[in-house]
Amino acid sequence: MPVADKQLLNIQETVARCQERGLPVSGYTLRRAIRTGAVPCRIIGRTYLLAWPNVERWLLCADSCDNAPRAISTDGIRPVEVAMR
């Protein structure tokens, strides 16, 4: 069955369908969205299965779940972590 006809896809197939449609989504980005719960999935063994309608909803921000705005501090200079070597 061609990837374009399937509704339940693994991560590689989902990335391939996104690229076919001109959507810039990498496997890393998709895995991060799964890990944060932005895209629901089923795990069968070691395979993550995603429903294409859920992926489309996430890409189009249909649930109003776009990146949350960062809080802007107005109380002066913000502290910055510095790694000492």
Buried (B, 14 or more C-beta within 10 A) or exposed (E): EEEEEEEEBBBEBBBBBBEEEEEEBEEEEBBEBBEEEBBEBEEEEEEBBBBBEBBBBBBEEEEEEEEEEEEEEEEEEEEEEEEEE
